[in-house]
Amino acid sequence: MLDRKIFFGEIERRLCKGSLTAEQRCGVEVKLNAFERYGIADDRWRAYMLATAYHETAGSMQPCEERGRGRGRPYGEKRKLDGSVYDLPDRIYFGRGDLQLTWYENYERMGRILQLPLLERPELALVPELSARIMVEGMTRGISGRGDFTGLSLEVFFNDRRDDPLQARRIVNGMDRAARIAGYHFLFLAALRHASR
């Protein structure tokens, strides 16, 4: 059982330079609640999801829009992954949420799996509880049976034979900032374990 008071004290000390804001605390609470709701019990999985959200939200732990809204990137235009152009819906699928969901196809897939109208209303990815649900589904073999962002999932990198927070970055975004996120992972993991004694 996680003692949340101890956990928040630990992440305040380890990650937030002694000052955890109410916004950060609220964002972490939503994610911890999602872990409980969806049966995420492995501390390594929880730590890695928290670390990824910490990185992708610039430490705020709140779902956010990508800075620049995809300007200068292919997904910042009305383009699909294959380069084809779409007219409808009249939306741009730049990064949104705790993990910066991007691309038409990813909004479409996640919307279908979670039964949410994400293509028509991509801003739903900014609703904290829905963003946490997208994170859990996208990073695990959830409803779809696969990692929905890249085909890889936490089950591949954290199991009885493997404990690999560096390569786990491939679940979301290649190896971009992999070492930094692995560092956050270890800090969240230490806090989780300290608060579960």
DATA-V238805 format. One record per pair of residues at least 24 apart in sequence whose ideal C-beta (glycine too) atoms are under 7 Angstrom apart, sorted by the first residue. I is the first residue (numbers start at 1). J is the second residue. Records with the same first field share a line. If there is no record, write none. Layout:
I=J ; J
This chain:
1=196
2=192 ; 195 ; 196
3=195
4=32
6=194 ; 195
7=191 ; 192 ; 195
10=191 ; 194 ; 195
11=188 ; 191
14=187 ; 190 ; 191
15=187
23=60 ; 62
24=60 ; 61
27=60 ; 61 ; 62 ; 128
28=61
30=128 ; 129 ; 132
31=132
34=132 ; 133 ; 136
38=136
40=136
42=158
43=189 ; 192 ; 193
44=158 ; 163 ; 189
45=154 ; 158
46=192
47=185 ; 188 ; 189 ; 192
48=154 ; 158 ; 165 ; 168 ; 185
49=135 ; 139
50=188
51=181 ; 184 ; 185 ; 188
52=99 ; 172 ; 181
53=98 ; 99 ; 135
54=184
55=177 ; 180 ; 181 ; 184
56=98 ; 99 ; 100
57=98
63=96 ; 97 ; 98 ; 125 ; 126 ; 128 ; 131
65=96
66=94 ; 95 ; 96 ; 100
69=94
70=94 ; 95
75=102 ; 103
80=104 ; 105
81=105
89=119 ; 120
91=122
93=122
96=122 ; 123 ; 125 ; 126
97=125 ; 126 ; 131 ; 134
98=131 ; 132 ; 135
99=135 ; 138 ; 172
101=125 ; 134
106=149
109=148
110=134 ; 137 ; 138 ; 148
113=137 ; 143 ; 144 ; 148
139=171
147=171
